Amino acid sequence: MKRRFRLLLAAAFGALAVVLGIAYGDSVRAEAESERAAAMERYGGETAPVLVATEALETGAVLGTASLEVRTWPSELVPDGALGSVEDALGESLAHPLSAGAAVTETVLASHQEGLSVPSGHAALTVAVGERTGVSGDVAAGTVLAAYRVQDGACRLICGSARVLAAAGDSLTVAVPAENVGATVTAASDGSLRLVVPAADVDALDTGAAAGDVLPADEGAGGAPGGGETSPVKSAGRS
């Protein structure tokens, strides 16, 4: 009986903690809305839509709908270059960190950095790099990379012509052909992106799959079991 009572008491306290947490969150949001309304009243009521980060974001983070939100700000408080819609920043990567609630401006986007020249038909993305990614952040600007997606024991070539635009120690800003942006952003966000540096005399890359299909690791060339994350099958020209 005592054990049952303790379990019921623990469950009651747990439920109370959840209710208090929800109430506190509602209180914080209500206070923020109240402050925003007061600020708009002080500044004459003129407002503008401003895109803000809904959570703290690190350098190299790729912006998506889950981390962005449009809020109404007093016009006098809107910073120069502030974006006003989610579509303006989708797929962009950050050149600087952003705190939760901070406005997303052109100056924090890697593709808008001064001196960054993005080739025609390409988009600039900043991706975090390290031992798992396959290359370090000291790759020279101009280096051509091949990007693969490695997932569930299978490997697929995403892009064979990503070009390094800038390096920042733990991240690289690369120019990716427009048709390969979506797949590259997905691989970078879910941790399946792998980058390699082909030599200058390499004119064909292992696709790891045919017609864009993911190939299981044990179905490599000659039917031999795959010994790692990549699965050689046949060569194809660069993307």
MOMOGI-V227720 format. One record per residue. N is the residue number from 1. PHI is phi in whole degrees, 0 to 359 (none if undefined). Layout:
n=(N & N)
phi=(PHI & PHI)
//
This chain:
n=(1 & 2 & 3 & 4 & 5 & 6 & 7 & 8 & 9 & 10 & 11 & 12 & 13 & 14 & 15 & 16 & 17 & 18 & 19 & 20 & 21 & 22 & 23 & 24 & 25 & 26 & 27 & 28 & 29 & 30 & 31 & 32 & 33 & 34 & 35 & 36 & 37 & 38 & 39 & 40 & 41 & 42 & 43 & 44 & 45 & 46 & 47 & 48 & 49 & 50 & 51 & 52 & 53 & 54 & 55 & 56 & 57 & 58 & 59 & 60 & 61 & 62 & 63 & 64 & 65 & 66 & 67 & 68 & 69 & 70 & 71 & 72 & 73 & 74 & 75 & 76 & 77 & 78 & 79 & 80 & 81 & 82 & 83 & 84 & 85 & 86 & 87 & 88 & 89 & 90 & 91 & 92 & 93 & 94 & 95 & 96 & 97 & 98 & 99 & 100 & 101 & 102 & 103 & 104 & 105 & 106 & 107 & 108 & 109 & 110 & 111 & 112 & 113 & 114 & 115 & 116 & 117 & 118 & 119 & 120 & 121 & 122 & 123 & 124 & 125 & 126 & 127 & 128 & 129 & 130 & 131 & 132 & 133 & 134 & 135 & 136 & 137 & 138 & 139 & 140 & 141 & 142 & 143 & 144 & 145 & 146 & 147 & 148 & 149 & 150 & 151 & 152 & 153 & 154 & 155 & 156 & 157 & 158 & 159 & 160 & 161 & 162 & 163 & 164 & 165 & 166 & 167 & 168 & 169 & 170 & 171 & 172 & 173 & 174 & 175 & 176 & 177 & 178 & 179 & 180 & 181 & 182 & 183 & 184 & 185 & 186 & 187 & 188 & 189 & 190 & 191 & 192 & 193 & 194 & 195 & 196 & 197 & 198 & 199 & 200 & 201 & 202 & 203 & 204 & 205 & 206 & 207 & 208 & 209 & 210 & 211 & 212 & 213 & 214 & 215 & 216 & 217 & 218 & 219 & 220 & 221 & 222 & 223 & 224 & 225 & 226 & 227 & 228 & 229 & 230 & 231 & 232 & 233 & 234 & 235 & 236 & 237 & 238 & 239)
phi=(none & 296 & 295 & 297 & 297 & 296 & 295 & 296 & 295 & 297 & 295 & 296 & 296 & 298 & 296 & 297 & 297 & 297 & 298 & 296 & 297 & 296 & 297 & 294 & 298 & 297 & 295 & 297 & 297 & 296 & 295 & 296 & 296 & 296 & 296 & 295 & 296 & 296 & 296 & 295 & 293 & 295 & 263 & 89 & 87 & 285 & 231 & 209 & 286 & 229 & 279 & 232 & 277 & 272 & 208 & 293 & 234 & 270 & 303 & 93 & 296 & 268 & 280 & 222 & 297 & 290 & 249 & 232 & 203 & 266 & 235 & 266 & 242 & 300 & 304 & 292 & 261 & 287 & 289 & 300 & 77 & 293 & 274 & 244 & 212 & 297 & 299 & 294 & 239 & 301 & 83 & 283 & 244 & 270 & 271 & 220 & 291 & 232 & 270 & 299 & 90 & 284 & 289 & 270 & 246 & 299 & 290 & 266 & 270 & 299 & 288 & 252 & 290 & 300 & 87 & 273 & 255 & 266 & 300 & 301 & 81 & 241 & 230 & 268 & 232 & 252 & 239 & 289 & 231 & 177 & 300 & 291 & 287 & 111 & 227 & 263 & 274 & 253 & 292 & 292 & 302 & 98 & 294 & 268 & 244 & 251 & 251 & 240 & 250 & 244 & 206 & 53 & 72 & 231 & 227 & 220 & 288 & 270 & 205 & 257 & 221 & 284 & 247 & 290 & 261 & 200 & 237 & 223 & 80 & 251 & 207 & 232 & 260 & 236 & 266 & 242 & 307 & 306 & 288 & 255 & 297 & 303 & 294 & 292 & 298 & 298 & 295 & 294 & 284 & 260 & 81 & 264 & 284 & 232 & 242 & 228 & 247 & 290 & 291 & 298 & 268 & 273 & 248 & 215 & 239 & 291 & 286 & 76 & 193 & 253 & 54 & 81 & 278 & 281 & 256 & 302 & 295 & 266 & 242 & 284 & 301 & 74 & 77 & 284 & 299 & 286 & 259 & 210 & 275 & 257 & 226 & 294 & 232 & 202 & 263 & 215 & 293 & 296 & 296)
//
